[in-house]
Amino acid sequence: MYVAKIGPDKYVIKRMPDSGLEHAPRCASYLPPEGLSGLGQVLGSAITEEADSGLTAIKLGFRMSKTERPAPTGAGAGGVADSVAADPNRLTLRAVLHYLWQEADLATWTPGMDGKRNWRIVSWYLRQAARGKFTKGKPLAARLYVPEPFNAEKKPDIAARRLAAWAPMQQHGSAQQFMMLIGELKAIAPARFGHKLVIKHMPDAPLMVDDKLHDRLHKRFGDELELSRADDDGHLMVIATFSVGRAGLATAEEISLVMTDEHWLPYESLRDKLLLDAALTARRRFTKSLRYNLAPDKPMASLVFTDTEAPTAAFVLTSDEDRAIAAEIAADTGTEAWTWVVPEDMPPLPPVANH
């Protein structure tokens, strides 16, 4: 660990770059091997940590102004940013959300966290995670808006703070700059022209979406929207870039969606959710693996148990042939492997270490 200075008078204790594995699995600074998730593909290329300054440089695979070139076809073109054919040297929108989620420790779980996460906590840690991150020489935190918890009695004050945060981007013409938003999606509703994304805690400031982007959103993120309809207690997270018009109206430029459960732990399929629920019910300690830029057909661990004798990577597979791939990934990362081939019955979870 080391003490880093962020800003003129802010000091924080940080983990040394590439030292996550050197911490004990039960330590809050432990980080599972990057090769078990999509982080391994982008760390050191799209994400560069500098121990001397305590800062992290990230490269984005989407534009943050109208003057920048749009992403190439297949890497989020048309406004819907996903991981198909994504450049490992640049982060997609989803990868940015996954990175901030991990940096905010929202992908890590211990039983003591039960009932202690809400939007006030989640939003605060996301803002903190953005500090010390730079892209193109500019602070990421200055370009990121995470809505504060809504309070009807303080609605005018909240709106004034939001407009103040958006004001620097309220430019026009070809030089218009974009901001990034992370929030919980409440609804996609028709608007007078096109559609609008209604964000929880931002009921008076929807993101406007044109018909083309709306259609692409449903086509690319149909699974996430379906998972959201089936999970009444879950949270469908949206990360979007947007421009601010002369009247203060926000218009979405690119969008990505990530489904999380009632504890704000991300998951990407019903099989993924079944394992997550089993681990939560058994009151286990674990870190949820995140895909970042990794394509959907690339195997990775679903989660990593950190309360076992040795860290154990848990894989949810679709065929017996995939067991060998999972075993190879675990061996390469120095972890044990636990595998479940669906639709077989889920095997017992790996035993808890006697500490």
C-alpha positions as a Python dict, from the first residue, in 0.01 Angstrom:
ca = {
    (1, 'M'): (0, 0, 0),
    (2, 'Y'): (107, 362, -41),
    (3, 'V'): (-25, 712, 27),
    (4, 'A'): (-120, 904, -288),
    (5, 'K'): (-190, 1275, -316),
    (6, 'I'): (-493, 1351, -533),
    (7, 'G'): (-562, 1720, -582),
    (8, 'P'): (-417, 2002, -374),
    (9, 'D'): (-501, 1862, -31),
    (10, 'K'): (-648, 1512, -74),
    (11, 'Y'): (-452, 1205, 41),
    (12, 'V'): (-570, 846, 2),
    (13, 'I'): (-428, 502, 80),
    (14, 'K'): (-404, 296, -238),
    (15, 'R'): (-294, -50, -343),
    (16, 'M'): (33, -58, -539),
    (17, 'P'): (-26, -130, -911),
    (18, 'D'): (-31, -500, -1000),
    (19, 'S'): (-13, -601, -632),
    (20, 'G'): (-371, -724, -579),
    (21, 'L'): (-261, -1087, -563),
    (22, 'E'): (-4, -1016, -292),
    (23, 'H'): (-276, -938, -39),
    (24, 'A'): (-449, -1209, 160),
    (25, 'P'): (-780, -1318, -1),
    (26, 'R'): (-975, -1184, 299),
    (27, 'C'): (-800, -846, 278),
    (28, 'A'): (-1010, -561, 139),
    (29, 'S'): (-723, -480, -102),
    (30, 'Y'): (-712, -830, -249),
    (31, 'L'): (-787, -844, -620),
    (32, 'P'): (-837, -1177, -799),
    (33, 'P'): (-607, -1252, -1094),
    (34, 'E'): (-691, -1029, -1391),
    (35, 'G'): (-701, -1332, -1619),
    (36, 'L'): (-1022, -1456, -1454),
    (37, 'S'): (-1217, -1158, -1587),
    (38, 'G'): (-1204, -908, -1871),
    (39, 'L'): (-965, -687, -1676),
    (40, 'G'): (-666, -888, -1795),
    (41, 'Q'): (-735, -786, -2155),
    (42, 'V'): (-725, -410, -2089),
    (43, 'L'): (-496, -359, -1788),
    (44, 'G'): (-167, -210, -1897),
    (45, 'S'): (-305, -104, -2235),
    (46, 'A'): (-641, 73, -2197),
    (47, 'I'): (-581, 119, -1822),
    (48, 'T'): (-238, 237, -1702),
    (49, 'E'): (-171, 286, -1330),
    (50, 'E'): (112, 517, -1224),
    (51, 'A'): (245, 448, -875),
    (52, 'D'): (459, 763, -867),
    (53, 'S'): (165, 1000, -912),
    (54, 'G'): (-117, 784, -779),
    (55, 'L'): (-307, 856, -1101),
    (56, 'T'): (-458, 623, -1359),
    (57, 'A'): (-476, 696, -1730),
    (58, 'I'): (-759, 536, -1927),
    (59, 'K'): (-812, 528, -2302),
    (60, 'L'): (-1169, 546, -2429),
    (61, 'G'): (-1310, 367, -2731),
    (62, 'F'): (-1595, 614, -2774),
    (63, 'R'): (-1597, 983, -2845),
    (64, 'M'): (-1641, 1257, -2584),
    (65, 'S'): (-1693, 1544, -2829),
    (66, 'K'): (-1850, 1600, -3170),
    (67, 'T'): (-1509, 1663, -3324),
    (68, 'E'): (-1383, 1312, -3243),
    (69, 'R'): (-1427, 1027, -3489),
    (70, 'P'): (-1710, 784, -3404),
    (71, 'A'): (-1621, 430, -3300),
    (72, 'P'): (-1569, 186, -3590),
    (73, 'T'): (-1851, -44, -3694),
    (74, 'G'): (-1888, -336, -3453),
    (75, 'A'): (-1724, -158, -3160),
    (76, 'G'): (-2024, 40, -3047),
    (77, 'A'): (-2108, 230, -3365),
    (78, 'G'): (-2454, 372, -3397),
    (79, 'G'): (-2466, 483, -3038),
    (80, 'V'): (-2493, 144, -2865),
    (81, 'A'): (-2155, 70, -2709),
    (82, 'D'): (-2088, -300, -2655),
    (83, 'S'): (-1789, -532, -2663),
    (84, 'V'): (-1822, -681, -3010),
    (85, 'A'): (-1487, -645, -3191),
    (86, 'A'): (-1381, -399, -2922),
    (87, 'D'): (-1025, -270, -2924),
    (88, 'P'): (-845, -407, -2613),
    (89, 'N'): (-643, -84, -2607),
    (90, 'R'): (-953, 128, -2549),
    (91, 'L'): (-1243, 88, -2308),
    (92, 'T'): (-1601, 57, -2425),
    (93, 'L'): (-1872, 231, -2224),
    (94, 'R'): (-1956, -96, -2050),
    (95, 'A'): (-1590, -146, -1966),
    (96, 'V'): (-1575, 199, -1805),
    (97, 'L'): (-1874, 110, -1587),
    (98, 'H'): (-1717, -225, -1496),
    (99, 'Y'): (-1386, -55, -1410),
    (100, 'L'): (-1546, 207, -1186),
    (101, 'W'): (-1767, -62, -1028),
    (102, 'Q'): (-1460, -266, -939),
    (103, 'E'): (-1263, 39, -821),
    (104, 'A'): (-1558, 130, -597),
    (105, 'D'): (-1546, -225, -446),
    (106, 'L'): (-1906, -281, -558),
    (107, 'A'): (-1811, -614, -719),
    (108, 'T'): (-1679, -746, -385),
    (109, 'W'): (-1912, -907, -131),
    (110, 'T'): (-1897, -1012, 233),
    (111, 'P'): (-2201, -1112, 444),
    (112, 'G'): (-2159, -798, 657),
    (113, 'M'): (-2261, -586, 356),
    (114, 'D'): (-2614, -729, 351),
    (115, 'G'): (-2871, -450, 370),
    (116, 'K'): (-2608, -173, 374),
    (117, 'R'): (-2601, -78, 6),
    (118, 'N'): (-2833, 184, -135),
    (119, 'W'): (-2803, 454, -401),
    (120, 'R'): (-2656, 701, -154),
    (121, 'I'): (-2372, 457, -81),
    (122, 'V'): (-2332, 334, -440),
    (123, 'S'): (-2328, 682, -594),
    (124, 'W'): (-2078, 814, -338),
    (125, 'Y'): (-1833, 529, -400),
    (126, 'L'): (-1866, 565, -777),
    (127, 'R'): (-1773, 932, -754),
    (128, 'Q'): (-1477, 847, -533),
    (129, 'A'): (-1368, 576, -778),
    (130, 'A'): (-1355, 832, -1059),
    (131, 'R'): (-1107, 1050, -869),
    (132, 'G'): (-749, 1016, -977),
    (133, 'K'): (-855, 883, -1320),
    (134, 'F'): (-760, 1080, -1630),
    (135, 'T'): (-847, 1048, -1996),
    (136, 'K'): (-679, 1257, -2265),
    (137, 'G'): (-515, 1456, -1987),
    (138, 'K'): (-844, 1561, -1829),
    (139, 'P'): (-995, 1439, -1499),
    (140, 'L'): (-1260, 1175, -1554),
    (141, 'A'): (-1454, 1302, -1251),
    (142, 'A'): (-1510, 1637, -1425),
    (143, 'R'): (-1679, 1461, -1717),
    (144, 'L'): (-1882, 1212, -1512),
    (145, 'Y'): (-2225, 1282, -1363),
    (146, 'V'): (-2367, 1042, -1103),
    (147, 'P'): (-2704, 1174, -976),
    (148, 'E'): (-2734, 1238, -605),
    (149, 'P'): (-3023, 1073, -414),
    (150, 'F'): (-3345, 1251, -503),
    (151, 'N'): (-3541, 1436, -236),
    (152, 'A'): (-3868, 1603, -337),
    (153, 'E'): (-3826, 1874, -75),
    (154, 'K'): (-3482, 1962, -212),
    (155, 'K'): (-3576, 1929, -579),
    (156, 'P'): (-3486, 2292, -677),
    (157, 'D'): (-3146, 2269, -504),
    (158, 'I'): (-3068, 1933, -666),
    (159, 'A'): (-3168, 2066, -1008),
    (160, 'A'): (-2947, 2373, -960),
    (161, 'R'): (-2645, 2157, -871),
    (162, 'R'): (-2709, 1936, -1173),
    (163, 'L'): (-2731, 2234, -1410),
    (164, 'A'): (-2409, 2373, -1262),
    (165, 'A'): (-2233, 2040, -1324),
    (166, 'W'): (-2359, 2030, -1684),
    (167, 'A'): (-2293, 2397, -1764),
    (168, 'P'): (-1928, 2354, -1880),
    (169, 'M'): (-2048, 2111, -2149),
    (170, 'Q'): (-2332, 2334, -2267),
    (171, 'Q'): (-2158, 2436, -2587),
    (172, 'H'): (-2274, 2435, -2945),
    (173, 'G'): (-2148, 2363, -3291),
    (174, 'S'): (-1882, 2111, -3389),
    (175, 'A'): (-1680, 2169, -3069),
    (176, 'Q'): (-1955, 2050, -2835),
    (177, 'Q'): (-1824, 1831, -2552),
    (178, 'F'): (-2002, 1526, -2408),
    (179, 'M'): (-2048, 1417, -2047),
    (180, 'M'): (-2083, 1067, -1910),
    (181, 'L'): (-2375, 957, -1692),
    (182, 'I'): (-2408, 657, -1461),
    (183, 'G'): (-2750, 595, -1310),
    (184, 'E'): (-3027, 342, -1262),
    (185, 'L'): (-3269, 308, -1551),
    (186, 'K'): (-3631, 343, -1443),
    (187, 'A'): (-3810, 339, -1780),
    (188, 'I'): (-3781, 392, -2153),
    (189, 'A'): (-4081, 606, -2245),
    (190, 'P'): (-4218, 767, -2561),
    (191, 'A'): (-4144, 1136, -2604),
    (192, 'R'): (-4287, 1398, -2837),
    (193, 'F'): (-3989, 1338, -3065),
    (194, 'G'): (-3833, 993, -3026),
    (195, 'H'): (-3800, 844, -2678),
    (196, 'K'): (-3653, 926, -2338),
    (197, 'L'): (-3460, 735, -2073),
    (198, 'V'): (-3605, 805, -1730),
    (199, 'I'): (-3328, 776, -1471),
    (200, 'K'): (-3403, 711, -1104),
    (201, 'H'): (-3309, 1008, -885),
    (202, 'M'): (-3331, 1227, -1198),
    (203, 'P'): (-3709, 1229, -1261),
    (204, 'D'): (-3706, 1584, -1395),
    (205, 'A'): (-3413, 1540, -1635),
    (206, 'P'): (-3459, 1247, -1878),
    (207, 'L'): (-3208, 1158, -2148),
    (208, 'M'): (-3358, 1210, -2493),
    (209, 'V'): (-3305, 925, -2742),
    (210, 'D'): (-3379, 934, -3115),
    (211, 'D'): (-3562, 647, -3285),
    (212, 'K'): (-3248, 499, -3442),
    (213, 'L'): (-3063, 478, -3111),
    (214, 'H'): (-3378, 347, -2939),
    (215, 'D'): (-3407, 59, -3189),
    (216, 'R'): (-3037, -29, -3156),
    (217, 'L'): (-3063, -20, -2777),
    (218, 'H'): (-3342, -280, -2774),
    (219, 'K'): (-3161, -497, -3027),
    (220, 'R'): (-2825, -498, -2848),
    (221, 'F'): (-2948, -504, -2487),
    (222, 'G'): (-3258, -719, -2520),
    (223, 'D'): (-3116, -970, -2270),
    (224, 'E'): (-3048, -702, -2006),
    (225, 'L'): (-3396, -555, -2051),
    (226, 'E'): (-3549, -901, -2017),
    (227, 'L'): (-3344, -977, -1704),
    (228, 'S'): (-3463, -648, -1557),
    (229, 'R'): (-3828, -736, -1617),
    (230, 'A'): (-3775, -1070, -1438),
    (231, 'D'): (-3587, -925, -1138),
    (232, 'D'): (-3817, -697, -941),
    (233, 'D'): (-3550, -625, -679),
    (234, 'G'): (-3262, -571, -921),
    (235, 'H'): (-3115, -252, -1063),
    (236, 'L'): (-3062, -200, -1436),
    (237, 'M'): (-2766, 36, -1463),
    (238, 'V'): (-2715, 269, -1756),
    (239, 'I'): (-2393, 439, -1860),
    (240, 'A'): (-2427, 690, -2139),
    (241, 'T'): (-2249, 977, -2305),
    (242, 'F'): (-2469, 1279, -2367),
    (243, 'S'): (-2468, 1636, -2492),
    (244, 'V'): (-2638, 1931, -2326),
    (245, 'G'): (-2844, 2167, -2540),
    (246, 'R'): (-2896, 2540, -2506),
    (247, 'A'): (-3208, 2487, -2294),
    (248, 'G'): (-3028, 2241, -2063),
    (249, 'L'): (-3186, 1930, -2219),
    (250, 'A'): (-2968, 1617, -2227),
    (251, 'T'): (-2950, 1405, -2545),
    (252, 'A'): (-2789, 1060, -2540),
    (253, 'E'): (-2497, 996, -2776),
    (254, 'E'): (-2404, 638, -2679),
    (255, 'I'): (-2559, 396, -2428),
    (256, 'S'): (-2472, 71, -2252),
    (257, 'L'): (-2669, -131, -1995),
    (258, 'V'): (-2552, -359, -1712),
    (259, 'M'): (-2788, -563, -1492),
    (260, 'T'): (-2725, -585, -1116),
    (261, 'D'): (-2911, -768, -840),
    (262, 'E'): (-3068, -623, -526),
    (263, 'H'): (-2718, -588, -373),
    (264, 'W'): (-2590, -402, -683),
    (265, 'L'): (-2378, -703, -786),
    (266, 'P'): (-2358, -730, -1168),
    (267, 'Y'): (-2468, -1041, -1355),
    (268, 'E'): (-2517, -1118, -1725),
    (269, 'S'): (-2747, -1422, -1746),
    (270, 'L'): (-2995, -1627, -1545),
    (271, 'R'): (-2728, -1895, -1496),
    (272, 'D'): (-2493, -1629, -1362),
    (273, 'K'): (-2769, -1509, -1128),
    (274, 'L'): (-2839, -1862, -995),
    (275, 'L'): (-2477, -1902, -881),
    (276, 'L'): (-2477, -1551, -737),
    (277, 'D'): (-2795, -1626, -539),
    (278, 'A'): (-2649, -1954, -410),
    (279, 'A'): (-2334, -1777, -288),
    (280, 'L'): (-2538, -1503, -120),
    (281, 'T'): (-2773, -1752, 48),
    (282, 'A'): (-2473, -1945, 181),
    (283, 'R'): (-2328, -1617, 317),
    (284, 'R'): (-2004, -1656, 125),
    (285, 'R'): (-1724, -1407, 55),
    (286, 'F'): (-1646, -1350, -313),
    (287, 'T'): (-1560, -1108, -591),
    (288, 'K'): (-1785, -1093, -896),
    (289, 'S'): (-1593, -1116, -1224),
    (290, 'L'): (-1668, -843, -1479),
    (291, 'R'): (-1640, -876, -1855),
    (292, 'Y'): (-1504, -532, -1954),
    (293, 'N'): (-1430, -552, -2332),
    (294, 'L'): (-1428, -931, -2339),
    (295, 'A'): (-1658, -1072, -2608),
    (296, 'P'): (-1962, -1276, -2493),
    (297, 'D'): (-1823, -1602, -2633),
    (298, 'K'): (-1493, -1572, -2442),
    (299, 'P'): (-1492, -1783, -2120),
    (300, 'M'): (-1426, -1625, -1784),
    (301, 'A'): (-1499, -1700, -1419),
    (302, 'S'): (-1844, -1602, -1296),
    (303, 'L'): (-1708, -1517, -951),
    (304, 'V'): (-1408, -1590, -730),
    (305, 'F'): (-1460, -1727, -378),
    (306, 'T'): (-1220, -1562, -134),
    (307, 'D'): (-1318, -1760, 178),
    (308, 'T'): (-1176, -2091, 56),
    (309, 'E'): (-836, -2241, 142),
    (310, 'A'): (-707, -2096, -186),
    (311, 'P'): (-902, -1851, -403),
    (312, 'T'): (-1147, -2054, -610),
    (313, 'A'): (-1268, -1944, -953),
    (314, 'A'): (-1629, -2053, -1015),
    (315, 'F'): (-1727, -2118, -1377),
    (316, 'V'): (-2078, -2160, -1515),
    (317, 'L'): (-2045, -2366, -1833),
    (318, 'T'): (-2271, -2490, -2111),
    (319, 'S'): (-2087, -2811, -2203),
    (320, 'D'): (-1850, -3070, -2058),
    (321, 'E'): (-1589, -2970, -2316),
    (322, 'D'): (-1562, -2631, -2145),
    (323, 'R'): (-1437, -2790, -1821),
    (324, 'A'): (-1087, -2828, -1966),
    (325, 'I'): (-1085, -2460, -2067),
    (326, 'A'): (-1194, -2356, -1716),
    (327, 'A'): (-927, -2578, -1558),
    (328, 'E'): (-662, -2425, -1784),
    (329, 'I'): (-768, -2069, -1697),
    (330, 'A'): (-761, -2150, -1325),
    (331, 'A'): (-419, -2317, -1353),
    (332, 'D'): (-277, -2019, -1542),
    (333, 'T'): (-399, -1781, -1270),
    (334, 'G'): (-296, -1994, -973),
    (335, 'T'): (-648, -2053, -846),
    (336, 'E'): (-864, -2358, -781),
    (337, 'A'): (-1152, -2428, -1023),
    (338, 'W'): (-1517, -2500, -941),
    (339, 'T'): (-1736, -2583, -1241),
    (340, 'W'): (-2106, -2615, -1300),
    (341, 'V'): (-2231, -2740, -1636),
    (342, 'V'): (-2587, -2623, -1696),
    (343, 'P'): (-2846, -2785, -1709),
    (344, 'E'): (-2695, -3032, -1461),
    (345, 'D'): (-2775, -2982, -1093),
    (346, 'M'): (-2550, -2727, -925),
    (347, 'P'): (-2272, -2908, -734),
    (348, 'P'): (-2199, -2811, -371),
    (349, 'L'): (-2014, -2483, -341),
    (350, 'P'): (-1642, -2512, -255),
    (351, 'P'): (-1595, -2551, 123),
    (352, 'V'): (-1509, -2254, 344),
    (353, 'A'): (-1157, -2259, 486),
    (354, 'N'): (-1120, -2320, 860),
    (355, 'H'): (-965, -1989, 966),
}
